[in-house]
Amino acid sequence: MLLAHPAVLRELVARYESLCTASQELALAPDLKRRLDDVTYTLCVTTGTRHLDQALAAARARLAATATVTSTVTAAAAATAVAATPAAAATAS
């Protein structure tokens, strides 16, 4: 299965939440309902699910997993960079 880029998922979840907030503050205008339906459909398609609650759970799980991998990679890159500095090499000798 193809996986959506985390930036796409992040934007879709944010758009969905924003539209939900707007729909609570205003009467559900036809345009707002259409945009909410569109983002709901897109979330389901991009996560390979059929229901909104499953799509949001899948998107949030993917974003959380990506954040964990990103922080692990960033920490490893920082440790490598520190080990490669001349000061670190002189200390190790």
C-alpha positions as CSV (number, residue, x, y, z in Angstrom):
1,M,0.0,0.0,0.0
2,L,1.2,3.5,-0.8
3,L,1.7,5.8,2.2
4,A,0.9,9.4,2.1
5,H,3.7,11.8,2.9
6,P,3.5,13.0,6.6
7,A,3.2,16.6,5.5
8,V,0.1,15.7,3.4
9,L,-1.4,13.9,6.4
10,R,-0.6,16.7,8.8
11,E,-2.3,19.2,6.4
12,L,-5.4,17.0,5.9
13,V,-5.9,16.5,9.7
14,A,-5.4,20.2,10.4
15,R,-7.9,21.1,7.6
16,Y,-10.4,18.6,9.0
17,E,-10.0,20.0,12.5
18,S,-10.3,23.6,11.3
19,L,-13.5,22.8,9.3
20,C,-15.0,21.0,12.3
21,T,-14.3,24.0,14.5
22,A,-15.9,26.3,11.8
23,S,-18.9,24.1,11.5
24,Q,-19.5,24.3,15.3
25,E,-19.3,28.1,15.2
26,L,-21.5,28.6,12.2
27,A,-24.6,27.0,10.8
28,L,-23.4,24.3,8.5
29,A,-23.5,26.1,5.1
30,P,-23.6,24.0,2.0
31,D,-20.1,25.1,1.0
32,L,-18.7,24.2,4.5
33,K,-20.4,20.9,4.4
34,R,-19.0,20.2,0.9
35,R,-15.4,21.0,2.1
36,L,-15.8,18.9,5.2
37,D,-17.1,16.0,3.0
38,D,-14.2,16.5,0.6
39,V,-11.5,16.4,3.3
40,T,-13.2,13.4,5.0
41,Y,-13.1,11.5,1.7
42,T,-9.5,12.5,1.0
43,L,-8.4,11.4,4.5
44,C,-10.1,8.0,4.0
45,V,-8.5,7.5,0.6
46,T,-5.0,8.6,1.7
47,T,-5.1,6.3,4.7
48,G,-6.8,3.3,3.0
49,T,-9.8,3.3,5.3
50,R,-13.6,3.7,4.9
51,H,-14.6,5.6,8.0
52,L,-13.5,8.9,9.3
53,D,-12.6,7.7,12.8
54,Q,-10.4,5.0,11.3
55,A,-8.9,7.6,8.9
56,L,-8.0,10.0,11.7
57,A,-6.6,7.2,13.9
58,A,-4.5,5.9,11.0
59,A,-3.2,9.4,10.1
60,R,-2.4,10.3,13.7
61,A,-0.6,6.9,14.2
62,R,1.5,7.5,11.0
63,L,2.3,11.0,12.1
64,A,3.4,9.8,15.6
65,A,5.5,7.0,14.0
66,T,7.1,9.5,11.7
67,A,7.8,11.9,14.5
68,T,9.5,9.1,16.5
69,V,11.6,8.0,13.5
70,T,12.5,11.6,12.8
71,S,13.6,12.3,16.4
72,T,15.7,9.1,16.4
73,V,17.4,9.9,13.1
74,T,18.0,13.5,14.3
75,A,19.6,12.3,17.5
76,A,21.8,9.8,15.7
77,A,22.8,12.5,13.2
78,A,23.7,14.9,16.0
79,A,25.8,12.2,17.8
80,T,27.6,11.4,14.5
81,A,28.3,15.1,13.9
82,V,29.7,15.5,17.5
83,A,31.9,12.4,17.1
84,A,33.2,13.8,13.8
85,T,34.4,17.2,15.2
86,P,38.1,17.7,15.7
87,A,37.6,18.4,19.4
88,A,35.9,15.0,19.9
89,A,38.6,13.2,18.0
90,A,41.4,14.9,20.1
91,T,39.5,13.9,23.3
92,A,39.2,10.3,22.1
93,S,43.0,10.1,21.5
